[in-house]
Amino acid sequence: MADAIRYVEANGLRFAYLEEGSGPLVLLLHGFPDTAHTWDDLRPRIAAAGYRAVSPFMRGYHPSGIPDRDADQETLAHDPLALIEALGADDAVVIGHDFGATTAYGAAALGPDRVKKLFAIAIPHPGALKPTLKKLWGVRHFAAYKLPGAPNRFARNDFAALPAICRRWSPAWQPDPAEFDAVRASFSNRASLNAAFGYYRKLSPIPSTSLKTRITVPTVVFAGLDDPIAEPSDYRGATRMFTNDYVVEEVPGGHFMHREHPEIFAERLLSHL
């Protein structure tokens, strides 16, 4: 059952996860502000295609364990590799969105023997991004979320900042308010909310080892045509970070393209699995 939360120990932490299907492992990594439920539409489709689809709640996201320190990029990059092993698989297809995408890039760089294929959504490879004034303005939350008190500000008025930031990143998306229930439930655990902001506190303008290493596994990246921050040209410009097949899929939607246009997104992704 997909709704049944399971648990596994990996990389020094207890991870909660949702699972459907059987077959080769596909690991689905979410970003911020999100949870494993961001994949509730895609996960059963992958399972139906003959795979074991597993979406963990990322490090610090309740009901996964709360780490004793903020998550840096290298720790995050090792999490999927440890999860693949803990889930009893030799390797996996890894799909990541937002922070899950940077995590997936890192995992593919550090463990090419464990990552069979990489799918990255809404984040061009950070090692190749060229900052512009427009981009810096688009990611101004990076600075705001590092400030003391940021988690508490985000939680005000029943997490009013949650739909607001999603509107900024996906301007054409008009989600049902229930879309955010899972995030509110996870972040109502204040230690989890604080841990999620820890990802931002640890962000550095200097790419870490796993984001400086070229990726040798076949990769498909998804660029949202309505994304106000990352443009398809940013993904094409990252080609130099990849030594194997590298495909840029341009799909409708903004940052949350996989939820804005689930049918189109799933069809494109499944065609590459």
N, C-alpha and C positions, 0 to 999 in steps of 0.2 A: 504493500500500500504506500502510495506517495505521501499521504498525510502523516504517516507514522515517522516520528523523528527518531533517528538512530544515532549512535555515538561511536567514535573511534579515537584512539590516542595517536597523535602524530606531531612530530617536531616539538615535543614537550608540552602539548596542550590537548585538551579534550575538545574535539570538533563534533558539533551536531550536523546532521545532514539528512536530506531527503533523497530517496532512491526509487527509480522505476526501471523495469526491464532487466534483461540478462543478455550477456554477450560481451564484446570488447568494451572496456571502460571509457566513458566520456565524462570528463570532469568539468562542471560549469561553475565559474567563479564570479560572484557578484561584486558590485562596487558600492559607492556611497551616493545618496542615502538610500540603502536598499537592503535586501536580505536574499536568502536562498529562494524565496518565493517569486523573485523576479523571473525565474525560469519555469513557472507553473504552466505556461502555455507550451514552451519549447520542449521541456523535459519529456512529457509523454509522447511527443512526436518522434523524438530521438529513440525512445524505448521501442516504439512501434516499428522503427526501421531496423531493429535487431541489435540494439546496444543496451548496455547497462549505464543509465544516465544518473549521475550523482551530483547533487548541488549542495555543497557545504555552506553553513553559515560561517563567514570568514572570521579569522582570528579576532576575538573580542566582541563579536556580534552575538548577543544572547539568542539562543541557549548554548552557543559554543562558550568555551572557557574565556575568562578575562585574564589576559597576560599581566605579568607584574611590571612590564615596561612597555612604552610605546613601540609599535611595530615599525621597524625600518625596512627598506626595500629588500635587503638580503634575507632577512627572516621571512618576509612574505614570499620571496622567490623559492625558498626551500619548502614552504608549506605544501604546495601541490605535489612536489616530488615525494615528500613524506606521506602524504595522503594516498598517493598511488600505491605505495608499498603497504601502508596500513590496511588498505582496502583489498589486499591480496592480489594485486595485478602487477605485471612486469612493466607495463607502459599504458599510456592513455592518450586519447585526443583531449586537448585542453582548450576550453572556450572561456574567454574572460571579457567582462565589460567594465569600463571605468577603472577603478583600482584593481579589479579582477584582471583587466587587460594588462596593466603594467606588471602585475604579479605573474601573469602567464608569459609575458615576454621574458621576464627574469628566469622563470622555471625552464623555458625552452633553451635559453642561453646556457644555464648551468647544468641541465640534465637532458641533453639531446637524445640520450639513449632511452629516457623514460617518456619523453613527449613525442608521440608519433606524428601528430599534426597539430598546428596551432591556429586558433581562430581568435582574433582580437577585434573588439567592438568599441567604436566611438573614441578610441585613443590612438593616435598615430604613435609610432615608436618614439619615446621621449629622447632617445639618444640622437635623433636626427631633426628634432624640432627647432625651427629658427624663430626666436621671439620677435613679435611685432607689437606696436602699441595696441592694436586691436585685440591681439591675443592676450596681452597682459591685462587689458581691461576685462576681457572675457573670463579670465581666471583670477579675478580680484578676490574671490572667496578664499583662495589659497592663503592670502595674508590674513584675512579676517578670521579664518578658522584656526589660525595659530595663536590668536590673542587669548589672554586669560579670560575666563568666563564665557567663551564661545559656545560650549555645549549648553550652558544654561540659557543663553540667548536663543539658541536654536529650539529649545524645548518650550519657550513661552507660548501662551495662547494655544495649547494643545498642538504644538509643533506647527504653527502657522508658516514657519520658514520652509517646511518640507514641500508642500505644493508650490510655494513661491519659487524655490530654487529649481524645481523640475520644470516650471513654466519658462524660466530664464533659459534653461538648457535645451528644452524642446518646445519652442514657442507655439507650434501648431497642434500640440497634443492637448486634448481635453479629456483627461482621465476621469473615470468614476471616482468619487472620493474614497471608496472602499479600496482602491488601488494602494492606498498608503497605510492601511490597517496593520499590515505585517511589520512595517518599519516602526510605526508608533508602538506596537507591542514589544518589539526588540529594544527600542530606545527608552521605553518606560523603565527598564532596568538602567538606572543612572550610571552604573559602572560600565555598562555596555556602550551607552551614549558617549561617555568620556573616552573609552577605548577607540571608538570609531573616529573621534576627533584626533586621537593620537597619531593616526595615519598622516594627517595634515601637519601636526606638530613636528613630525619627523621628516617631512618633505625637504629635500635639499635641492638647490639649483644645480649642484654638481652631480652628474649621473654616477651611480654606484657601479661596482664591477659588473653586475648582472645586466645593467642597461648600457654598458659600453662594449659588451661582447656581441659579436655578430652571431646571428641565429642561423643554424644549419638545417633546421627542419622545415618541411613545406608549410607555408603560412597563407592564410586568407584573412584580410582585414576588411571590416565593414565601415564605410563612410556614410553618414547620414546627409542626404542632400539638403535637409532643412536645419542642419547643425549650425548655430550662429558663431561657433568658436573654431572647430576643426573643419577644414575644407578638404575635398578630395585631393587637391594638389599637395596637401600636407602628408597624406598617405603615400602618394606616388613619390614624393621627395624622400621618403624613408627607405626606398628600395635598397640603398647601399648597406643597410644594416642586415640584409638577408642574402645568404649565399645559395639558397635552394629556390624552389618555386615560390613566387610571391604574387598573389592575386589581390587586386583592390576591387571590392564589390561596392558599387554605389547604389544605395537603396533609399526609398523615401523615409522621412522622419528626421528627428533631431538626435540628441544624445541618447534618448531612450527608444531608439528605432525598433528594437526587438519587441517592445510593448505597444508602440504606436501602430505598427503595421505587422502584426504577428504572422499573418498568412504569407505575405510576400517575403518577410525575413526568413521564416522557417523553410520556405521552398528554396530560397537561394542557398541557405546554409546546408540543408540536407543534400543538395546537388553536389556539394564538395566533400561530404563525409566519406 
